Amino acid sequence: MVLGCLLVCSVVIVGLAGGFRNARRSAGGEGGWLPQKPSFLQVGEELDYAVSYSFFSIGTISFKILGEGIRNNRTIFKTRAVIESNPSLNWLKEVHIRFYGEIDDSIFSHYWISEDSSASGIDFHSLTFDYIDSNVVYEKGDIDTAGKRNVVMVDTVHIGGPRQDGLSLFFYAREHAREKKEVNVPTVIDNKEVNATINFQDKIEDMDIDAVDYPVETVFFDGRADFVGVLGMTGGFRGWFSNDVARIPVVARLNVWIGSIKVELKSWKREGWQPPRYVKPH
């Protein structure tokens, strides 16, 4: 959304069934939002991932929490993700996509934009969420060499409550990874509302990654998306997040147009964090 983001970014899902009854805010915005920063959010955090298909390294994905700010009188967290394909693979479609998003302390989206660079220029898609009027304004267009955005399409999507975008999905999944529940996920992709199902299982598993020389203790979940995302991501996905307060995605497996791919944590910058070591129960 990850995992939505191709990955856990644009691929991992969000939202709560039943009117988001577990969200830390009052319904409809009438009672205000409760200021409670999720423990996993750390400004300055950087996460870098290797993406592979079979034995091919096909690209990288990176995430960063840039800082805090204010939008619509709410405290928001500014986030970024970058997806880059491996330039040495001439059979692979080139991908150079930057995502920027703003989420509140309940991990709902307030703003999102993607910039997709190619030889012909830069295309953008943006979403601006208006929870007072219950709609999302979608814009798409291109960016010229001077950096000016030229809008070629505007559409408005009516929504029934707080929603996710492809980047905020990544953070919502982190917040709820250690819970045990199955949820339907309302989110907005371009000018459409779509859904996914995510099954948080609270299932502890060990996971080996190249970045450390010991098995990592992770919590497992899986799910299914009913939409097509970056690189043709759709259908089933699986994720393993660190079983600690940081809940950092360690490994994800998902389906894209070339087949099943693996996304693996390769480096990180987060104060005081190392992947937790898995200890086999006696």
C-alpha positions as CSV (number, residue, x, y, z in Angstrom):
1,M,0.0,0.0,0.0
2,V,3.8,-1.8,-0.3
3,L,4.3,-4.3,1.2
4,G,1.2,-1.1,-1.8
5,C,4.2,0.2,-3.5
6,L,4.8,-2.7,-5.0
7,L,5.6,-4.2,-1.9
8,V,4.8,-4.0,1.3
9,C,4.4,-0.4,0.4
10,S,1.9,-0.3,-2.0
11,V,1.0,-3.6,-1.3
12,V,0.2,-4.2,2.1
13,I,-3.2,-3.3,3.1
14,V,-5.3,-1.2,5.3
15,G,-8.5,-0.1,6.7
16,L,-10.8,-1.5,9.2
17,A,-14.2,-3.2,8.6
18,G,-17.3,-2.0,10.4
19,G,-16.6,1.7,10.0
20,F,-13.0,1.6,11.2
21,R,-14.3,0.9,14.7
22,N,-10.8,0.3,16.1
23,A,-9.3,3.6,14.7
24,R,-8.1,6.2,17.2
25,R,-10.5,8.9,16.0
26,S,-14.2,9.8,16.3
27,A,-16.5,9.0,13.4
28,G,-17.1,11.6,10.8
29,G,-14.5,13.9,12.2
30,E,-17.1,15.5,14.5
31,G,-15.3,14.7,17.8
32,G,-11.8,15.5,16.7
33,W,-8.8,13.2,16.4
34,L,-7.0,11.9,19.4
35,P,-3.3,12.8,19.4
36,Q,-1.6,9.4,19.9
37,K,1.5,8.8,17.9
38,P,2.0,5.1,17.1
39,S,5.1,3.7,18.7
40,F,6.7,2.5,15.4
41,L,6.7,5.9,13.8
42,Q,10.2,7.4,14.1
43,V,11.1,10.5,12.1
44,G,14.3,9.9,10.1
45,E,13.8,6.1,9.8
46,E,15.1,4.7,6.5
47,L,14.4,1.2,5.2
48,D,16.0,-0.2,2.0
49,Y,14.8,-3.4,0.3
50,A,16.2,-5.7,-2.5
51,V,13.6,-7.0,-4.9
52,S,14.3,-10.3,-6.6
53,Y,12.7,-12.7,-9.1
54,S,14.0,-16.2,-9.0
55,F,17.8,-15.6,-8.8
56,F,17.6,-12.2,-10.6
57,S,18.0,-8.9,-8.7
58,I,15.3,-6.8,-10.4
59,G,15.3,-3.6,-8.3
60,T,15.2,-1.8,-5.0
61,I,12.6,-0.1,-2.9
62,S,13.4,2.5,-0.1
63,F,11.2,4.1,2.5
64,K,11.8,7.1,4.7
65,I,9.8,9.0,7.3
66,L,10.8,12.6,6.4
67,G,9.2,14.6,9.3
68,E,6.1,16.0,10.8
69,G,3.8,18.8,9.7
70,I,0.2,20.1,9.8
71,R,-2.5,19.5,7.2
72,N,-6.2,20.2,7.8
73,N,-5.4,21.2,11.4
74,R,-4.0,17.6,12.0
75,T,-0.5,16.5,12.8
76,I,0.7,14.5,9.9
77,F,3.8,12.4,9.2
78,K,5.5,13.0,5.8
79,T,6.6,9.8,4.1
80,R,8.5,8.8,0.9
81,A,9.1,5.7,-1.1
82,V,11.2,5.2,-4.1
83,I,11.1,2.2,-6.5
84,E,13.9,1.6,-9.0
85,S,14.4,-1.3,-11.4
86,N,17.7,-2.9,-12.1
87,P,19.2,-1.1,-15.2
88,S,21.4,-4.0,-16.1
89,L,18.3,-6.2,-17.0
90,N,17.3,-5.1,-20.5
91,W,14.4,-7.6,-20.6
92,L,12.8,-5.9,-17.6
93,K,10.5,-2.9,-17.9
94,E,12.3,0.2,-16.5
95,V,10.7,1.6,-13.3
96,H,11.6,4.8,-11.6
97,I,8.7,5.9,-9.3
98,R,8.7,8.2,-6.3
99,F,5.9,8.3,-3.9
100,Y,5.2,11.0,-1.3
101,G,2.4,10.8,1.3
102,E,1.1,12.4,4.4
103,I,-0.6,10.2,7.1
104,D,-2.1,11.2,10.4
105,D,-1.5,9.5,13.8
106,S,-4.4,7.1,13.1
107,I,-2.5,6.0,9.9
108,F,-5.1,7.4,7.5
109,S,-4.1,9.2,4.3
110,H,-4.4,13.0,3.8
111,Y,-2.3,13.4,0.7
112,W,-0.5,11.2,-1.8
113,I,1.4,11.7,-5.0
114,S,3.4,9.5,-7.3
115,E,5.9,10.6,-10.0
116,D,6.7,8.1,-12.7
117,S,9.8,8.9,-14.7
118,S,10.6,7.5,-18.1
119,A,12.5,8.6,-21.2
120,S,9.5,10.5,-22.4
121,G,9.1,12.6,-19.2
122,I,7.5,12.5,-15.8
123,D,3.8,11.5,-15.2
124,F,2.1,12.2,-11.9
125,H,-1.0,11.1,-10.0
126,S,-2.2,12.7,-6.8
127,L,-4.9,12.2,-4.2
128,T,-6.1,14.9,-1.8
129,F,-8.4,13.6,1.0
130,D,-11.2,15.8,2.3
131,Y,-12.8,14.1,5.2
132,I,-15.1,17.0,6.0
133,D,-16.8,16.7,2.6
134,S,-16.2,12.9,2.4
135,N,-14.4,12.9,-0.9
136,V,-11.0,12.5,-2.6
137,V,-9.8,14.8,-5.4
138,Y,-7.7,12.8,-7.9
139,E,-5.5,14.6,-10.4
140,K,-3.1,13.3,-13.1
141,G,-0.9,14.9,-15.6
142,D,2.8,15.5,-16.4
143,I,5.7,17.5,-15.1
144,D,7.6,19.6,-17.5
145,T,11.4,20.3,-17.5
146,A,10.9,23.4,-15.4
147,G,9.1,21.3,-12.7
148,K,5.6,22.7,-13.5
149,R,2.7,20.3,-13.1
150,N,0.3,20.2,-16.0
151,V,-3.0,18.7,-15.0
152,V,-4.8,16.8,-17.7
153,M,-7.5,15.1,-15.6
154,V,-9.4,15.9,-12.4
155,D,-11.9,13.6,-10.8
156,T,-13.7,13.4,-7.4
157,V,-14.3,10.1,-5.5
158,H,-16.9,10.0,-2.8
159,I,-15.8,8.1,0.3
160,G,-17.7,6.9,3.3
161,G,-14.9,7.5,5.9
162,P,-11.1,7.5,6.3
163,R,-9.2,5.7,3.5
164,Q,-5.8,4.5,2.6
165,D,-3.5,5.1,-0.4
166,G,-0.8,2.9,-1.9
167,L,1.9,4.3,0.5
168,S,-0.1,4.6,3.7
169,L,-1.0,0.9,3.4
170,F,2.6,0.1,4.3
171,F,2.4,2.0,7.6
172,Y,-1.0,0.7,8.5
173,A,0.1,-2.9,8.1
174,R,3.1,-2.1,10.4
175,E,0.8,-0.8,13.1
176,H,-1.5,-3.8,13.1
177,A,1.0,-6.6,12.3
178,R,1.0,-8.1,15.8
179,E,-2.8,-8.3,16.1
180,K,-4.9,-11.3,15.3
181,K,-7.8,-10.5,13.0
182,E,-9.0,-10.5,9.4
183,V,-10.0,-7.1,7.9
184,N,-11.3,-5.8,4.6
185,V,-9.3,-2.8,3.4
186,P,-11.0,0.2,1.7
187,T,-8.4,2.2,-0.1
188,V,-8.2,4.6,-3.0
189,I,-6.1,3.8,-6.1
190,D,-6.2,6.6,-8.7
191,N,-9.9,7.5,-9.1
192,K,-11.4,4.3,-7.8
193,E,-12.2,2.7,-4.4
194,V,-10.8,-0.8,-4.2
195,N,-10.6,-3.5,-1.5
196,A,-8.3,-6.1,-0.2
197,T,-8.4,-8.6,2.5
198,I,-5.6,-8.9,5.1
199,N,-5.3,-11.7,7.6
200,F,-3.2,-10.7,10.6
201,Q,-2.4,-14.0,12.3
202,D,-0.1,-13.2,15.2
203,K,2.0,-16.1,14.0
204,I,5.6,-16.1,15.1
205,E,8.1,-17.4,12.5
206,D,11.9,-17.3,12.0
207,M,13.2,-15.7,8.8
208,D,16.7,-15.7,7.3
209,I,17.9,-12.5,5.5
210,D,21.3,-11.7,4.1
211,A,21.6,-8.5,6.2
212,V,22.2,-10.4,9.5
213,D,23.9,-13.7,10.4
214,Y,21.1,-15.0,12.6
215,P,17.4,-15.9,12.1
216,V,15.1,-12.9,12.6
217,E,11.9,-13.2,14.8
218,T,9.0,-12.2,12.7
219,V,5.2,-12.1,12.8
220,F,3.5,-13.5,9.7
221,F,0.3,-12.4,7.8
222,D,-1.1,-12.9,4.4
223,G,-3.9,-11.5,2.2
224,R,-5.3,-10.8,-1.2
225,A,-5.7,-7.6,-3.3
226,D,-8.5,-7.1,-5.8
227,F,-6.7,-4.4,-7.7
228,V,-3.6,-4.1,-9.9
229,G,-0.8,-2.0,-8.5
230,V,2.8,-1.2,-9.4
231,L,4.4,-3.7,-11.8
232,G,1.1,-5.4,-12.1
233,M,0.9,-6.4,-8.4
234,T,-2.3,-8.2,-7.7
235,G,-3.8,-11.2,-6.0
236,G,-2.2,-13.0,-3.0
237,F,0.7,-11.7,-0.9
238,R,2.5,-12.6,2.3
239,G,4.5,-10.5,4.8
240,W,6.9,-11.1,7.7
241,F,7.4,-8.1,10.0
242,S,9.8,-7.8,12.9
243,N,8.1,-9.0,16.1
244,D,8.9,-5.9,18.2
245,V,7.6,-2.4,18.7
246,A,9.2,-1.2,15.4
247,R,7.3,-3.8,13.4
248,I,9.6,-3.4,10.4
249,P,8.9,-5.4,7.2
250,V,11.6,-8.0,6.9
251,V,10.4,-10.1,3.9
252,A,7.4,-9.9,1.6
253,R,6.3,-12.2,-1.3
254,L,3.9,-11.0,-3.9
255,N,2.6,-11.6,-7.4
256,V,3.4,-9.2,-10.3
257,W,3.3,-9.4,-14.0
258,I,6.5,-11.5,-14.3
259,G,5.5,-13.9,-11.5
260,S,6.2,-14.2,-7.8
261,I,8.8,-11.8,-6.4
262,K,10.6,-11.5,-3.1
263,V,11.2,-8.2,-1.2
264,E,13.9,-8.4,1.5
265,L,15.2,-5.9,4.0
266,K,18.8,-5.1,3.1
267,S,19.7,-2.1,5.2
268,W,18.1,0.4,7.7
269,K,18.6,3.5,9.7
270,R,16.5,3.6,12.9
271,E,17.8,4.7,16.3
272,G,18.3,1.8,18.6
273,W,17.0,-0.9,16.3
274,Q,18.4,-4.2,15.1
275,P,16.4,-7.1,13.8
276,P,15.2,-9.2,16.8
277,R,16.9,-12.6,17.0
278,Y,14.6,-15.6,16.9
279,V,15.0,-18.0,19.8
280,K,13.4,-21.4,19.3
281,P,10.9,-22.3,22.1
282,H,12.1,-25.0,24.4
